[in-house]
Amino acid sequence: MSLALYGHPFSSYTQKVLIALYENGLPFDFRCLGPETPQHSAEWLRRWPLRKFPMLLDGERHIVETSIIIEYLQLVHPGPVRLLPADPMAALDVRFLDRFFDLHVMNEVQHAVNGALTGDPVKRKEGLALATQKLELAYAWLEGQLAGRTWAAGADFTLADCAAAPSLFYADWTHRISEAFPVLRAYRARLLARPSFARAVEEARPFRSLFPLGAPDRD
């Protein structure tokens, strides 16, 4: 096995894949993308000029898009934790929740982050207002969806939780999950306590100053 992951520790989507790798104890080489490692950036861009990370390299094969990377790992490098159920209908539910966290939580965080990164106070305010509105809707739906569940899709930790962990981590920084959503708050706390995500959070801690909305003094 010769796995390498190109990404950045503070990136939510990099963390999503890191969780999957850590869950199954898969050995890999982490190749951080940044100004200090131009050789990694050059190889990444040569293989994936769309400039999106993370990218998984398995020998000479490269795989992009986080959900696809995690499914690929289960197919080619399976471990003790099965992140996609064997049952097709159960797997469909997991894939839906994975998409929900990426599209309706993390994407809204990104709107707020992008607005802040412009340096324009008006765009910052507008981006945060839109994110707040959309995240409230997502929080309300998740509060009902997660009731009675330990993990996103039920009793087992899955791909959906790999997506949920960084999404809710940064969402709460962007628009605080209020006490009106105790089920969701408890689920986020369980994710933070999961060793695979706790490790990713610690590895990203030195980069918190990069969060343009201001990283809160918690987590």
Contacts in CASP RR format, 6 or more apart in sequence:
PFRMAT RR
TARGET T0000
AUTHOR 0000-0000-0000
METHOD contacts of the structure
MODEL  1
MSLALYGHPFSSYTQKVLIALYENGLPFDFRCLGPETPQHSAEWLRRWPL
RKFPMLLDGERHIVETSIIIEYLQLVHPGPVRLLPADPMAALDVRFLDRF
FDLHVMNEVQHAVNGALTGDPVKRKEGLALATQKLELAYAWLEGQLAGRT
WAAGADFTLADCAAAPSLFYADWTHRISEAFPVLRAYRARLLARPSFARA
VEEARPFRSLFPLGAPDRD
1 26 0 8 1.000
1 27 0 8 1.000
1 58 0 8 1.000
1 77 0 8 1.000
2 57 0 8 1.000
2 58 0 8 1.000
2 59 0 8 1.000
3 21 0 8 1.000
3 26 0 8 1.000
3 27 0 8 1.000
3 28 0 8 1.000
3 29 0 8 1.000
3 56 0 8 1.000
3 57 0 8 1.000
3 58 0 8 1.000
3 59 0 8 1.000
3 77 0 8 1.000
4 28 0 8 1.000
4 29 0 8 1.000
4 30 0 8 1.000
4 31 0 8 1.000
4 56 0 8 1.000
4 57 0 8 1.000
5 14 0 8 1.000
5 17 0 8 1.000
5 18 0 8 1.000
5 21 0 8 1.000
5 28 0 8 1.000
5 29 0 8 1.000
5 30 0 8 1.000
5 31 0 8 1.000
5 54 0 8 1.000
5 55 0 8 1.000
5 56 0 8 1.000
5 57 0 8 1.000
6 31 0 8 1.000
6 33 0 8 1.000
6 40 0 8 1.000
6 43 0 8 1.000
6 44 0 8 1.000
6 53 0 8 1.000
6 54 0 8 1.000
6 55 0 8 1.000
6 56 0 8 1.000
6 57 0 8 1.000
7 14 0 8 1.000
7 30 0 8 1.000
7 31 0 8 1.000
7 32 0 8 1.000
7 33 0 8 1.000
7 44 0 8 1.000
7 53 0 8 1.000
7 54 0 8 1.000
7 55 0 8 1.000
8 14 0 8 1.000
8 32 0 8 1.000
8 33 0 8 1.000
8 34 0 8 1.000
8 53 0 8 1.000
8 207 0 8 1.000
9 15 0 8 1.000
9 18 0 8 1.000
9 32 0 8 1.000
9 200 0 8 1.000
9 203 0 8 1.000
9 204 0 8 1.000
9 207 0 8 1.000
10 204 0 8 1.000
10 207 0 8 1.000
10 208 0 8 1.000
10 210 0 8 1.000
10 211 0 8 1.000
11 53 0 8 1.000
11 54 0 8 1.000
12 106 0 8 1.000
12 109 0 8 1.000
12 166 0 8 1.000
12 167 0 8 1.000
12 169 0 8 1.000
12 170 0 8 1.000
13 53 0 8 1.000
13 54 0 8 1.000
13 66 0 8 1.000
13 106 0 8 1.000
13 166 0 8 1.000
14 53 0 8 1.000
14 54 0 8 1.000
15 165 0 8 1.000
15 166 0 8 1.000
15 169 0 8 1.000
15 197 0 8 1.000
15 200 0 8 1.000
15 201 0 8 1.000
15 204 0 8 1.000
16 66 0 8 1.000
16 70 0 8 1.000
16 162 0 8 1.000
16 163 0 8 1.000
16 165 0 8 1.000
16 166 0 8 1.000
17 54 0 8 1.000
17 56 0 8 1.000
17 66 0 8 1.000
17 69 0 8 1.000
17 70 0 8 1.000
17 162 0 8 1.000
18 30 0 8 1.000
18 196 0 8 1.000
18 199 0 8 1.000
18 200 0 8 1.000
18 203 0 8 1.000
19 161 0 8 1.000
19 162 0 8 1.000
19 165 0 8 1.000
19 166 0 8 1.000
19 194 0 8 1.000
19 196 0 8 1.000
19 197 0 8 1.000
19 200 0 8 1.000
20 69 0 8 1.000
20 70 0 8 1.000
20 73 0 8 1.000
20 83 0 8 1.000
20 159 0 8 1.000
20 162 0 8 1.000
20 196 0 8 1.000
21 28 0 8 1.000
21 73 0 8 1.000
22 195 0 8 1.000
22 196 0 8 1.000
22 199 0 8 1.000
22 200 0 8 1.000
23 81 0 8 1.000
23 83 0 8 1.000
23 157 0 8 1.000
23 162 0 8 1.000
23 196 0 8 1.000
24 73 0 8 1.000
24 77 0 8 1.000
24 78 0 8 1.000
24 79 0 8 1.000
24 80 0 8 1.000
24 81 0 8 1.000
25 79 0 8 1.000
26 73 0 8 1.000
26 77 0 8 1.000
26 79 0 8 1.000
31 37 0 8 1.000
31 40 0 8 1.000
31 43 0 8 1.000
31 44 0 8 1.000
32 40 0 8 1.000
33 40 0 8 1.000
33 41 0 8 1.000
33 44 0 8 1.000
33 53 0 8 1.000
34 40 0 8 1.000
34 41 0 8 1.000
44 53 0 8 1.000
44 55 0 8 1.000
45 51 0 8 1.000
47 55 0 8 1.000
47 57 0 8 1.000
47 62 0 8 1.000
48 55 0 8 1.000
48 62 0 8 1.000
48 64 0 8 1.000
50 64 0 8 1.000
52 64 0 8 1.000
52 65 0 8 1.000
54 64 0 8 1.000
54 66 0 8 1.000
54 69 0 8 1.000
55 62 0 8 1.000
55 63 0 8 1.000
55 64 0 8 1.000
56 62 0 8 1.000
56 63 0 8 1.000
56 64 0 8 1.000
56 69 0 8 1.000
56 72 0 8 1.000
56 73 0 8 1.000
57 63 0 8 1.000
58 72 0 8 1.000
58 76 0 8 1.000
58 77 0 8 1.000
63 69 0 8 1.000
63 72 0 8 1.000
66 102 0 8 1.000
66 162 0 8 1.000
66 163 0 8 1.000
67 95 0 8 1.000
67 98 0 8 1.000
67 99 0 8 1.000
67 102 0 8 1.000
67 159 0 8 1.000
67 163 0 8 1.000
70 83 0 8 1.000
70 84 0 8 1.000
70 159 0 8 1.000
70 162 0 8 1.000
71 84 0 8 1.000
71 159 0 8 1.000
73 83 0 8 1.000
74 82 0 8 1.000
74 83 0 8 1.000
74 84 0 8 1.000
81 157 0 8 1.000
82 156 0 8 1.000
83 94 0 8 1.000
83 157 0 8 1.000
83 158 0 8 1.000
83 159 0 8 1.000
83 162 0 8 1.000
84 91 0 8 1.000
84 94 0 8 1.000
84 95 0 8 1.000
84 158 0 8 1.000
84 159 0 8 1.000
85 91 0 8 1.000
85 94 0 8 1.000
85 153 0 8 1.000
85 156 0 8 1.000
85 158 0 8 1.000
90 153 0 8 1.000
93 153 0 8 1.000
94 152 0 8 1.000
94 153 0 8 1.000
94 158 0 8 1.000
94 159 0 8 1.000
94 160 0 8 1.000
95 159 0 8 1.000
95 160 0 8 1.000
97 152 0 8 1.000
97 153 0 8 1.000
97 160 0 8 1.000
97 163 0 8 1.000
97 164 0 8 1.000
98 159 0 8 1.000
98 160 0 8 1.000
98 162 0 8 1.000
98 163 0 8 1.000
100 138 0 8 1.000
100 160 0 8 1.000
101 152 0 8 1.000
101 160 0 8 1.000
101 163 0 8 1.000
101 164 0 8 1.000
101 167 0 8 1.000
101 168 0 8 1.000
102 163 0 8 1.000
102 167 0 8 1.000
104 134 0 8 1.000
104 137 0 8 1.000
104 138 0 8 1.000
105 135 0 8 1.000
105 138 0 8 1.000
105 164 0 8 1.000
105 167 0 8 1.000
105 168 0 8 1.000
105 171 0 8 1.000
106 163 0 8 1.000
106 166 0 8 1.000
106 167 0 8 1.000
106 170 0 8 1.000
106 171 0 8 1.000
108 130 0 8 1.000
108 131 0 8 1.000
108 134 0 8 1.000
108 135 0 8 1.000
108 138 0 8 1.000
108 171 0 8 1.000
108 174 0 8 1.000
109 131 0 8 1.000
109 135 0 8 1.000
109 167 0 8 1.000
109 170 0 8 1.000
109 171 0 8 1.000
109 174 0 8 1.000
111 127 0 8 1.000
111 130 0 8 1.000
111 131 0 8 1.000
111 134 0 8 1.000
112 127 0 8 1.000
112 128 0 8 1.000
112 130 0 8 1.000
112 131 0 8 1.000
112 132 0 8 1.000
112 174 0 8 1.000
112 175 0 8 1.000
112 213 0 8 1.000
113 174 0 8 1.000
113 211 0 8 1.000
113 212 0 8 1.000
113 213 0 8 1.000
114 127 0 8 1.000
115 123 0 8 1.000
115 124 0 8 1.000
115 126 0 8 1.000
115 127 0 8 1.000
115 128 0 8 1.000
115 212 0 8 1.000
116 124 0 8 1.000
116 127 0 8 1.000
116 128 0 8 1.000
116 212 0 8 1.000
116 213 0 8 1.000
117 212 0 8 1.000
118 124 0 8 1.000
128 174 0 8 1.000
128 175 0 8 1.000
128 213 0 8 1.000
131 174 0 8 1.000
131 175 0 8 1.000
132 174 0 8 1.000
132 175 0 8 1.000
135 171 0 8 1.000
135 174 0 8 1.000
135 175 0 8 1.000
136 175 0 8 1.000
138 171 0 8 1.000
139 177 0 8 1.000
139 178 0 8 1.000
139 181 0 8 1.000
139 184 0 8 1.000
140 181 0 8 1.000
142 181 0 8 1.000
142 183 0 8 1.000
142 184 0 8 1.000
142 187 0 8 1.000
143 180 0 8 1.000
143 181 0 8 1.000
143 182 0 8 1.000
143 183 0 8 1.000
143 184 0 8 1.000
144 183 0 8 1.000
146 152 0 8 1.000
146 183 0 8 1.000
146 184 0 8 1.000
146 187 0 8 1.000
147 183 0 8 1.000
148 183 0 8 1.000
149 155 0 8 1.000
149 187 0 8 1.000
150 190 0 8 1.000
151 157 0 8 1.000
151 158 0 8 1.000
151 160 0 8 1.000
151 161 0 8 1.000
151 187 0 8 1.000
151 190 0 8 1.000
152 158 0 8 1.000
152 160 0 8 1.000
152 161 0 8 1.000
152 164 0 8 1.000
152 187 0 8 1.000
153 160 0 8 1.000
153 161 0 8 1.000
157 194 0 8 1.000
161 191 0 8 1.000
161 194 0 8 1.000
164 187 0 8 1.000
164 191 0 8 1.000
165 191 0 8 1.000
165 192 0 8 1.000
165 194 0 8 1.000
165 197 0 8 1.000
165 200 0 8 1.000
166 197 0 8 1.000
166 200 0 8 1.000
168 177 0 8 1.000
168 184 0 8 1.000
168 187 0 8 1.000
168 188 0 8 1.000
168 191 0 8 1.000
169 188 0 8 1.000
169 191 0 8 1.000
169 192 0 8 1.000
169 197 0 8 1.000
169 201 0 8 1.000
169 219 0 8 1.000
170 211 0 8 1.000
171 177 0 8 1.000
172 188 0 8 1.000
172 219 0 8 1.000
173 211 0 8 1.000
173 213 0 8 1.000
173 214 0 8 1.000
173 215 0 8 1.000
173 216 0 8 1.000
173 219 0 8 1.000
174 213 0 8 1.000
177 184 0 8 1.000
177 185 0 8 1.000
177 188 0 8 1.000
179 185 0 8 1.000
191 197 0 8 1.000
192 198 0 8 1.000
192 201 0 8 1.000
192 219 0 8 1.000
201 219 0 8 1.000
208 215 0 8 1.000
209 215 0 8 1.000
END
